[in-house]
Amino acid sequence: MEKNVKYILYAIFLILAILIILVGSLVKQTFNEKISSEIFPQKFHVEGNKIVDESGKEVVLRGLTPIDPVTLAYNNKNNRFIPFTEEIFKRMSEWDAQIIRLPISPSNWRKYGKEEVFKAIDKSIEWSAKYGMYVYIDFHGIGFPPTEEYKDEWSKTTKKEILEFWDETSKYYKDNNLVVFYELFNEPAFSGKYPPTEESLETDWIEWKEFVEKVIDVIRKNDPDSVIIVGGLVWAHDISFAEKNPIERENIVYAVHPYPGTLDYPKTWDETFGKIQKKYPVYVTEFGHSLKAFLKQKEVREKVRVYVPSIDSYLQKAEENFENKENIQELWDQMEADIYNDEQASRYIEQLEKDYETKIKSYLDDRNIGWTAWSFSQAYNTQLLKDKNYTPTKSGEFFKQWLTEKKGQNEPE
């Protein structure tokens, strides 16, 4: 009898112990979920030359850029790009991206209208949030809005359309902390013909600044505390002009695109954005490397031409087929094969790639500058993927490793 009582008491004790552990685990899980919900998503703002979280801690967000989600959702002709599914965002999360840039082209805004555009953005935000990633929205034009000069059809826009886009977008996303930045325009260029002069660019900056402040004022009426990204001139390469004439609004971050070569633009990174970053926040909204990016540099073209004379004919055909993206990709694939099949040319390009990776990584890390790499796709220039199976290119491997290395450093807690 006493033995049975002992067993019963032991069983009761065991059951109570298990219940305590289960309840404790449930309380801990609920507590963790509560804490997690409190810190993600956070609202960021600018203090001095830093982007900071709600506690004032500096945040350095690093991530990736997929293809325009509207194109992927509604205009992915012949399944040319990776399908617009959650898988894209899951994979970017697996690369340890903390933030996703969402480029919206002016032509898609006109073609599909705000309801369809916001539907694609909403889905992107939903999938990003599921994997703990922030997003920011980029009006992805290339040209010079103040004078409405653009090179290609998909990128053409107007001052009126830019104001309309940001009015509607800031109204719609004003209360969404997952959307951390508004990038007003992808790549402001310059007025007139290339090459611009320092004097002409100073004038262009004044015009760009005046227009940008009008756009910001429209946004501020809807979303007063938003962080706004303003690109530099010469395809977002040069923000040095902001030293004398900064954007006269609060919560401003300056964007740069430090590709290996910007059509032989001679200024150094120190001159174009390193000096400014000591006073204002700088964010690299787009960059990467590829054969095409290196061949924009005159000295690289001359060197490669010695090994592979056929590049001139490829470059000429690519210029002639500028609007036909598929023809251009085929031409670049053929030229790349010719260059990498030549031992001397391939060795030269591989060394350029290695040098660029070493220098840009050191430069941005030393200054705590955040970035989003272009592009998480198997198409377009400086692509990070070889195919639709998400196989990284050499450039992709570099950025993937960099993101993993920086995981947990200067991230929102």
C-alpha positions as CSV (number, residue, x, y, z in Angstrom):
1,M,0.0,0.0,0.0
2,E,2.7,2.4,1.0
3,K,4.6,1.5,-2.1
4,N,1.6,2.3,-4.3
5,V,1.2,5.7,-2.5
6,K,4.8,6.4,-3.2
7,Y,4.3,5.7,-6.9
8,I,1.2,7.8,-7.0
9,L,2.9,10.7,-5.3
10,Y,5.9,10.4,-7.7
11,A,3.6,10.4,-10.7
12,I,1.8,13.5,-9.4
13,F,5.1,15.2,-8.8
14,L,6.3,14.3,-12.3
15,I,3.0,15.5,-13.9
16,L,3.3,18.8,-12.0
17,A,6.9,19.2,-13.0
18,I,6.0,18.7,-16.7
19,L,3.1,21.2,-16.4
20,I,5.4,23.8,-14.9
21,I,8.0,23.3,-17.7
22,L,5.2,23.6,-20.3
23,V,3.7,26.7,-18.8
24,G,7.1,28.3,-18.4
25,S,7.9,27.5,-22.0
26,L,4.6,29.0,-23.1
27,V,5.1,32.1,-21.0
28,K,8.7,32.5,-22.4
29,Q,7.4,32.0,-26.0
30,T,4.7,34.6,-25.5
31,F,7.2,37.0,-23.9
32,N,9.6,36.5,-26.8
33,E,6.8,37.0,-29.3
34,K,5.9,40.2,-27.5
35,I,9.4,41.5,-27.5
36,S,9.9,40.5,-31.1
37,S,6.7,42.4,-32.2
38,E,8.0,45.4,-30.3
39,I,11.3,45.6,-32.1
40,F,10.3,44.5,-35.6
41,P,9.5,46.5,-37.5
42,Q,11.0,49.7,-36.0
43,K,10.7,53.2,-37.1
44,F,14.1,54.6,-38.2
45,H,15.3,58.2,-38.4
46,V,18.4,60.3,-39.1
47,E,20.7,61.7,-36.4
48,G,23.7,63.6,-37.7
49,N,25.4,61.3,-40.3
50,K,23.7,58.1,-39.1
51,I,20.5,56.2,-39.6
52,V,19.3,55.1,-36.1
53,D,16.6,53.0,-34.6
54,E,14.0,54.0,-32.0
55,S,16.5,53.8,-29.2
56,G,19.1,56.0,-31.0
57,K,21.4,53.1,-31.9
58,E,23.1,53.3,-35.3
59,V,21.6,50.9,-37.9
60,V,23.5,49.7,-41.0
61,L,21.1,47.8,-43.3
62,R,22.5,45.6,-46.0
63,G,20.4,43.8,-48.6
64,L,19.4,43.0,-52.2
65,T,17.4,44.2,-55.1
66,P,15.1,41.9,-57.1
67,I,13.6,42.9,-60.5
68,D,10.7,45.3,-60.4
69,P,7.9,43.4,-58.6
70,V,5.3,44.8,-61.0
71,T,7.2,43.3,-64.0
72,L,7.6,40.0,-62.2
73,A,3.9,39.9,-61.2
74,Y,2.3,41.2,-64.5
75,N,4.8,41.5,-67.3
76,N,7.1,38.5,-67.0
77,K,6.9,37.6,-70.7
78,N,7.7,34.0,-71.6
79,N,8.7,33.5,-67.9
80,R,11.9,35.4,-68.7
81,F,12.5,36.2,-65.0
82,I,12.2,34.2,-61.8
83,P,8.5,33.9,-61.1
84,F,7.0,36.3,-58.6
85,T,6.5,34.0,-55.6
86,E,7.5,33.9,-51.9
87,E,10.5,31.8,-52.9
88,I,12.4,34.9,-54.1
89,F,12.1,36.5,-50.7
90,K,12.8,33.3,-48.8
91,R,16.1,32.9,-50.9
92,M,17.1,36.5,-50.2
93,S,16.6,35.9,-46.5
94,E,18.8,32.8,-46.8
95,W,21.5,35.1,-48.1
96,D,21.1,37.0,-44.8
97,A,19.6,40.2,-46.5
98,Q,18.2,42.6,-43.9
99,I,16.5,44.9,-46.4
100,I,15.0,44.6,-49.9
101,R,14.9,47.4,-52.4
102,L,11.7,47.4,-54.5
103,P,12.4,49.2,-57.8
104,I,9.2,50.5,-59.5
105,S,9.7,51.7,-63.1
106,P,7.8,54.7,-64.4
107,S,6.4,52.7,-67.3
108,N,4.8,50.1,-65.0
109,W,3.3,52.9,-62.9
110,R,1.6,54.2,-66.1
111,K,0.7,50.9,-67.6
112,Y,-0.8,49.1,-64.5
113,G,-1.9,52.0,-62.3
114,K,-1.6,52.5,-58.6
115,E,-3.9,49.6,-57.5
116,E,-1.9,46.9,-59.3
117,V,1.4,48.5,-58.4
118,F,0.5,48.6,-54.7
119,K,-0.8,45.1,-54.9
120,A,2.6,43.9,-56.1
121,I,4.4,46.0,-53.5
122,D,2.1,44.8,-50.7
123,K,2.8,41.1,-51.6
124,S,6.6,41.9,-51.6
125,I,6.2,43.5,-48.1
126,E,4.2,40.6,-46.8
127,W,6.8,38.1,-47.9
128,S,9.7,40.2,-46.7
129,A,8.1,40.6,-43.3
130,K,7.6,36.9,-43.0
131,Y,11.4,36.5,-43.1
132,G,12.2,39.5,-40.9
133,M,13.3,41.8,-43.7
134,Y,12.6,45.5,-44.2
135,V,11.9,47.1,-47.6
136,Y,12.2,50.4,-49.3
137,I,10.5,51.8,-52.4
138,D,12.5,53.2,-55.4
139,F,11.0,55.1,-58.3
140,H,13.3,53.5,-60.8
141,G,13.9,56.1,-63.5
142,I,17.2,57.0,-65.2
143,G,17.7,60.5,-66.5
144,F,17.4,64.1,-65.4
145,P,13.8,65.0,-64.1
146,P,14.2,68.8,-63.9
147,T,14.7,69.0,-67.7
148,E,12.9,65.7,-68.4
149,E,15.8,64.2,-70.4
150,Y,15.7,60.4,-70.6
151,K,17.4,57.8,-72.8
152,D,15.0,54.9,-73.0
153,E,11.2,54.5,-73.1
154,W,10.7,52.4,-69.9
155,S,12.5,55.0,-67.8
156,K,10.8,58.1,-69.2
157,T,8.8,60.1,-66.8
158,T,7.8,63.7,-66.0
159,K,8.0,66.0,-63.0
160,K,4.2,65.7,-62.7
161,E,4.3,61.9,-62.6
162,I,7.1,61.8,-60.0
163,L,5.0,64.1,-57.8
164,E,1.9,62.0,-58.3
165,F,3.8,58.7,-57.6
166,W,5.1,59.9,-54.3
167,D,1.9,61.6,-53.3
168,E,0.0,58.3,-53.8
169,T,2.7,56.1,-52.4
170,S,3.3,58.1,-49.2
171,K,-0.4,58.3,-48.5
172,Y,-0.7,54.5,-48.9
173,Y,2.4,53.5,-46.9
174,K,2.5,56.3,-44.3
175,D,1.8,54.0,-41.3
176,N,3.8,51.0,-42.5
177,N,7.1,50.7,-40.5
178,L,8.3,47.9,-42.8
179,V,8.8,50.5,-45.5
180,V,11.8,52.2,-44.1
181,F,12.9,54.6,-46.9
182,Y,11.5,56.3,-50.0
183,E,14.1,56.6,-52.7
184,L,12.8,59.5,-54.9
185,F,14.5,58.6,-58.1
186,N,17.0,55.8,-59.0
187,E,19.6,57.5,-61.1
188,P,19.6,61.3,-61.6
189,A,22.0,62.0,-64.5
190,F,22.6,65.6,-65.7
191,S,21.3,68.0,-68.3
192,G,22.7,68.2,-71.8
193,K,25.3,66.0,-73.5
194,Y,28.0,63.9,-72.0
195,P,30.5,64.7,-70.6
196,P,29.2,67.2,-68.1
197,T,31.5,69.8,-66.6
198,E,31.9,70.6,-62.9
199,E,30.3,74.0,-63.6
200,S,27.3,72.4,-65.4
201,L,26.9,69.8,-62.7
202,E,26.8,72.5,-60.0
203,T,23.9,74.2,-61.9
204,D,22.2,70.8,-62.4
205,W,22.4,70.1,-58.6
206,I,20.7,73.3,-57.8
207,E,17.8,72.4,-60.2
208,W,17.7,68.9,-58.9
209,K,17.7,70.1,-55.3
210,E,14.8,72.5,-55.9
211,F,12.7,69.8,-57.5
212,V,13.6,67.2,-54.8
213,E,12.5,69.6,-52.1
214,K,9.1,70.0,-53.8
215,V,8.7,66.2,-53.9
216,I,9.7,65.9,-50.2
217,D,7.1,68.5,-49.3
218,V,4.4,66.5,-51.0
219,I,5.5,63.4,-49.1
220,R,5.8,65.2,-45.8
221,K,2.1,66.2,-45.9
222,N,1.2,62.5,-45.9
223,D,4.1,61.0,-44.0
224,P,5.9,63.6,-41.9
225,D,8.5,61.3,-40.3
226,S,9.6,59.3,-43.3
227,V,13.3,58.8,-44.2
228,I,13.9,60.0,-47.8
229,I,16.7,59.0,-50.0
230,V,18.1,61.5,-52.6
231,G,20.4,60.3,-55.3
232,G,23.5,62.1,-56.5
233,L,24.2,63.2,-60.1
234,V,25.9,61.4,-63.0
235,W,23.7,58.3,-62.5
236,A,23.7,58.6,-58.7
237,H,27.5,58.6,-58.7
238,D,28.3,62.1,-57.3
239,I,26.7,63.7,-54.2
240,S,29.7,66.0,-53.5
241,F,27.5,69.1,-54.5
242,A,25.5,68.6,-51.3
243,E,28.4,69.9,-49.3
244,K,27.7,73.5,-50.4
245,N,24.0,73.0,-51.1
246,P,22.4,70.2,-49.0
247,I,18.8,69.3,-49.2
248,E,17.1,71.6,-46.8
249,R,14.8,69.1,-45.2
250,E,15.0,66.7,-42.2
251,N,15.5,62.9,-42.3
252,I,17.5,62.9,-45.6
253,V,19.9,60.2,-46.7
254,Y,22.1,60.6,-49.8
255,A,22.3,57.7,-52.3
256,V,25.3,56.7,-54.4
257,H,25.9,53.9,-57.0
258,P,29.7,53.2,-56.8
259,Y,30.0,50.8,-59.8
260,P,33.5,50.0,-61.0
261,G,33.2,52.5,-63.9
262,T,30.8,55.3,-64.6
263,L,31.6,56.2,-68.2
264,D,35.1,57.3,-67.3
265,Y,33.8,59.8,-64.7
266,P,37.1,60.7,-63.1
267,K,36.2,61.5,-59.5
268,T,37.2,59.1,-56.6
269,W,34.9,57.7,-54.0
270,D,36.4,60.1,-51.5
271,E,35.5,63.0,-53.7
272,T,32.0,61.8,-54.7
273,F,30.7,60.6,-51.4
274,G,33.3,59.8,-48.8
275,K,33.7,63.4,-47.7
276,I,30.0,64.1,-47.5
277,Q,29.4,61.0,-45.4
278,K,31.3,62.6,-42.6
279,K,28.4,65.0,-42.2
280,Y,25.3,63.4,-43.8
281,P,24.1,59.8,-44.0
282,V,25.0,57.9,-47.2
283,Y,23.4,54.7,-48.5
284,V,24.5,52.7,-51.5
285,T,21.2,51.9,-53.1
286,E,22.7,50.1,-56.1
287,F,26.1,48.6,-57.1
288,G,27.8,45.4,-58.2
289,H,30.3,44.3,-60.8
290,S,30.3,42.5,-64.1
291,L,32.2,42.5,-67.4
292,K,29.9,45.2,-68.8
293,A,30.5,47.4,-65.8
294,F,34.3,47.2,-66.2
295,L,34.1,47.8,-69.9
296,K,32.6,51.2,-69.3
297,Q,36.1,52.3,-68.4
298,K,38.1,53.4,-71.4
299,E,41.4,51.9,-70.1
300,V,39.7,48.5,-69.6
301,R,38.3,48.5,-73.1
302,E,41.7,49.4,-74.6
303,K,43.4,46.6,-72.6
304,V,40.8,44.0,-73.5
305,R,40.8,45.0,-77.2
306,V,44.4,44.0,-77.4
307,Y,43.5,40.4,-76.4
308,V,40.0,40.2,-78.1
309,P,39.7,42.7,-81.0
310,S,36.1,41.5,-81.7
311,I,34.7,43.5,-78.7
312,D,34.3,46.6,-80.8
313,S,31.7,44.9,-83.0
314,Y,29.8,43.6,-80.0
315,L,29.8,47.0,-78.3
316,Q,28.5,48.7,-81.5
317,K,25.7,46.1,-81.9
318,A,24.8,46.5,-78.3
319,E,24.4,50.2,-78.7
320,E,22.3,49.7,-81.9
321,N,20.0,47.2,-80.0
322,F,19.7,49.3,-76.8
323,E,15.9,49.1,-76.6
324,N,15.8,45.3,-77.3
325,K,16.8,43.9,-74.0
326,E,16.8,40.2,-75.1
327,N,19.1,40.9,-78.1
328,I,21.5,42.9,-75.9
329,Q,21.7,40.0,-73.4
330,E,22.6,37.6,-76.2
331,L,25.3,40.0,-77.5
332,W,26.8,40.3,-74.0
333,D,26.7,36.6,-73.5
334,Q,28.6,36.1,-76.8
335,M,31.2,38.8,-76.0
336,E,31.7,37.5,-72.4
337,A,32.3,34.0,-73.8
338,D,35.0,35.4,-76.2
339,I,36.7,37.3,-73.5
340,Y,36.7,34.6,-70.9
341,N,37.9,32.1,-73.4
342,D,41.1,34.1,-73.9
343,E,43.5,33.3,-71.1
344,Q,45.1,36.8,-70.8
345,A,41.8,38.7,-71.1
346,S,40.1,36.5,-68.5
347,R,43.0,36.8,-66.1
348,Y,42.9,40.6,-66.5
349,I,39.2,40.8,-65.8
350,E,39.3,38.4,-62.9
351,Q,42.0,40.6,-61.2
352,L,39.8,43.7,-61.8
353,E,36.9,41.9,-60.1
354,K,39.0,40.9,-57.1
355,D,40.5,44.4,-56.7
356,Y,37.0,46.0,-56.9
357,E,35.5,43.6,-54.3
358,T,38.4,44.2,-51.9
359,K,38.3,48.0,-52.2
360,I,34.5,48.5,-52.1
361,K,34.0,46.2,-49.2
362,S,36.8,47.8,-47.1
363,Y,35.5,51.3,-48.1
364,L,31.9,50.7,-47.1
365,D,32.7,48.6,-44.0
366,D,35.2,51.1,-42.6
367,R,32.5,53.9,-42.8
368,N,29.5,51.8,-41.7
369,I,27.7,52.5,-45.0
370,G,24.7,50.3,-45.7
371,W,23.8,49.0,-49.1
372,T,21.6,46.9,-51.4
373,A,23.3,45.0,-54.2
374,W,22.0,44.8,-57.8
375,S,20.4,42.6,-58.8
376,F,18.9,39.4,-57.4
377,S,18.1,38.0,-60.8
378,Q,19.6,36.0,-63.7
379,A,19.0,38.9,-66.1
380,Y,20.3,42.4,-66.6
381,N,23.8,43.8,-65.9
382,T,25.7,42.9,-62.7
383,Q,23.2,40.0,-62.0
384,L,23.8,38.0,-58.8
385,L,22.3,34.7,-60.1
386,K,23.3,32.4,-63.0
387,D,19.9,30.9,-63.5
388,K,16.4,30.5,-62.1
389,N,17.6,27.9,-59.7
390,Y,19.2,30.7,-57.6
391,T,22.8,29.6,-58.4
392,P,25.0,32.6,-57.5
393,T,27.3,34.2,-60.0
394,K,30.9,35.1,-58.9
395,S,29.5,38.5,-57.9
396,G,26.6,36.8,-56.2
397,E,29.0,34.6,-54.1
398,F,30.8,37.8,-53.1
399,F,27.7,39.6,-51.9
400,K,26.2,36.5,-50.2
401,Q,29.4,36.0,-48.2
402,W,29.5,39.7,-47.3
403,L,25.9,39.6,-46.0
404,T,26.5,36.5,-43.9
405,E,29.7,38.0,-42.5
406,K,27.8,41.1,-41.4
407,K,24.8,39.3,-40.0
408,G,24.1,40.7,-36.5
409,Q,26.4,43.7,-36.9
410,N,24.7,47.1,-36.6
411,E,21.4,45.5,-37.3
412,P,18.1,46.5,-35.6
413,E,17.8,44.2,-32.5
